[in-house]
Amino acid sequence: MDQRNLRSVRQLGDETPISEDSWRYLLFHRKENGLDVAVVRIGRRLYLDIERVREWLEARRLPARTPRKWNLRIREETAVVMTPKGP
């Protein structure tokens, strides 16, 4: 593990679209959500290995949605054809 990969919760909040408060919530529940694999504890402080955090996030990515197929009902309009009367 490279020390340059370690981030504090505040740094993660600044570097990612996930807020600092959300990271704190995720860390509080790290044993249930599996984030504990990315946590490094030094004294009372928690740091996260950014590479493992990326792997953790990637594992939770939802599959790309397939485009919705629209169920269109095409209404057939009846055409009235006028024909001239015979002789």
Buried (B, 14 or more C-beta within 10 A) or exposed (E): EEEEBBBBBEBBBEEBEBEBEBBBEBBEEBEEEEBEEBBBEEEEEBBBBBEBBEEBEEEEEEEEEEEEEEEEEEEEEEEEEEEEEEE
